[in-house]
């Protein structure tokens, strides 16, 4: 007996939502960290503080890049689900013509 493949487009859509939620949460946490560091700058004056803030500011473009990549992955999952659904509908339409 041959093994079968069961495909659920809903799993792809649910995963896209989870990925997007994680991305949103990560971005919010990073924004909180940046705000806290800027608030700390008012009271913590030292070379170390300046270096840490400079390093975090330098990483900000990377954080944005990762956010964009993760969003692209969520969109890919959604498009994959949509494409599969469209293909299945086309196959069903052609199969119905043989009745």
Buried (B, 14 or more C-beta within 10 A) or exposed (E): EEEEEEEEBEEBBEBBEEBBEEBEEBBEEBEEEBEEBEEEEEEEEEEEBEEBBEEBEEEEEEBEEBBEEBBEBBEEBBEBBEEBEEEEEEEEEEEEEEE
